[in-house]
Amino acid sequence: MTPCTMVEISRATIRDLTENHPRIAHALWWATLVDEAVLREWLIGLGGRAAPERTSHLSCELLLRLGVVGLAEGASYAMPFTQSDSADILSSTSVHMNRVLKHLRDERLIVLENRRIRIPDVARLQTYCRFTPGYPHRTPSSD
């Protein structure tokens, strides 16, 4: 969807890093726990939320993640996905996604303009889709 850089790290390098650098081992351990939390949330979301709530949850998650890396402006961010992409991500159809987005706009939960999404009342949207602001555990505690 957007440009990114990936790197392959060999098993031997990972083994060396985790055995000889405890802080790196801790960071990898933390990243694994976060990945598992995200996986659980997505499994719950796909199986336990209706399409409007799934779509709202994704909007909240994107706001949180993009905000952390400085790509959100207040409660607004560029929407990199088409309706078809969003439907695929959220296990829906393009036609149904169109209806869901219309519903969310009509309820004034989101505003879509020029490939940007704005959330007029973040707390209201979070309540609507049962989004927990602590999710997805962005930073490790000092423990």
C-alpha positions in Angstrom: 0.0 0.0 0.0 2.8 2.4 0.8 6.6 2.3 0.3 8.6 0.4 2.9 12.0 -1.1 3.4 12.5 -4.7 4.5 15.6 -6.5 5.5 16.3 -10.2 6.0 18.2 -11.2 9.1 19.6 -14.7 9.3 18.8 -17.1 12.1 22.5 -17.1 13.2 22.4 -13.3 13.5 19.2 -13.4 15.5 20.6 -16.1 17.8 23.8 -14.0 18.3 21.8 -10.8 19.1 19.5 -12.5 21.6 22.3 -14.4 23.4 24.8 -11.6 23.6 22.6 -8.5 23.8 19.9 -8.6 26.5 18.3 -5.3 25.5 17.9 -6.5 21.9 16.5 -9.8 23.2 14.0 -7.8 25.4 13.0 -5.6 22.4 12.4 -8.7 20.3 10.4 -10.3 23.1 8.3 -7.2 23.4 7.7 -7.0 19.7 6.5 -10.6 19.7 4.1 -9.9 22.6 2.7 -6.9 20.7 2.3 -8.9 17.5 0.3 -11.5 19.5 -1.9 -8.8 21.0 -2.6 -7.4 17.6 -3.4 -10.9 16.2 -5.8 -11.5 19.1 -7.5 -8.2 18.5 -7.9 -8.8 14.8 -9.3 -12.3 15.4 -11.8 -10.9 17.9 -12.6 -8.1 15.5 -13.2 -10.2 12.4 -15.3 -12.8 14.3 -17.0 -10.6 16.9 -17.6 -7.2 15.4 -20.1 -6.1 12.7 -18.7 -4.4 9.7 -19.2 -0.8 10.9 -17.4 -1.6 14.2 -14.5 -3.4 12.3 -14.2 -0.4 10.0 -14.2 2.0 13.0 -11.7 -0.1 14.8 -9.3 0.0 11.8 -9.8 3.8 11.7 -8.8 4.1 15.3 -5.9 1.8 15.0 -4.6 3.7 11.9 -4.9 7.0 13.8 -2.9 5.6 16.7 -0.2 4.0 14.6 0.2 6.9 12.2 0.2 9.4 15.1 3.1 7.5 16.8 5.2 8.0 13.7 4.1 11.5 13.0 1.9 10.9 10.0 -1.4 12.0 11.6 -2.4 15.6 12.0 -4.6 15.7 15.1 -7.4 13.3 14.4 -6.8 13.2 10.7 -4.6 11.2 8.4 -4.2 10.2 4.7 -6.2 7.2 3.9 -4.0 4.9 1.8 -6.7 2.3 1.1 -9.4 2.3 -1.5 -12.9 1.0 -0.6 -11.9 -2.3 -2.3 -8.7 -2.5 -0.2 -10.6 -1.8 3.0 -13.2 -4.4 2.1 -10.4 -7.0 1.6 -8.7 -6.1 4.8 -11.9 -6.3 6.8 -13.4 -9.4 5.2 -16.2 -7.6 3.4 -17.3 -6.7 -0.1 -16.8 -3.4 -1.9 -20.5 -2.8 -2.1 -21.0 -3.5 1.6 -17.9 -1.3 2.5 -19.6 1.5 0.6 -22.7 1.1 2.7 -20.6 0.9 5.9 -18.7 4.1 5.1 -21.9 5.9 4.3 -23.3 4.8 7.6 -20.3 6.0 9.5 -20.4 9.4 7.7 -24.1 9.7 8.3 -23.5 9.1 12.0 -20.7 11.7 11.9 -18.2 9.2 13.3 -15.8 9.8 10.4 -15.3 12.4 7.6 -13.8 11.3 4.3 -12.4 14.1 2.1 -9.7 14.0 -0.6 -8.4 10.6 0.5 -8.1 11.7 4.1 -10.0 10.5 7.1 -10.9 12.8 10.0 -12.4 11.6 13.2 -14.5 14.4 14.7 -14.8 12.8 18.1 -12.1 10.2 18.8 -13.5 9.1 22.1 -17.0 8.6 20.6 -15.6 6.5 17.8 -13.5 4.4 20.2 -16.6 3.8 22.4 -18.6 2.8 19.3 -16.1 0.1 18.2 -14.8 -0.9 21.7 -11.3 0.3 20.9 -8.9 0.3 23.8 -6.5 3.2 23.6 -3.8 1.1 25.3 -3.9 -1.2 22.3 -1.5 -2.2 20.7 0.9 -1.6 23.5 3.2 0.8 21.7 6.0 1.1 24.2 7.4 -1.4 26.7 7.1 -0.6 30.4 10.2 0.0 32.5 9.7 -3.4 34.2 
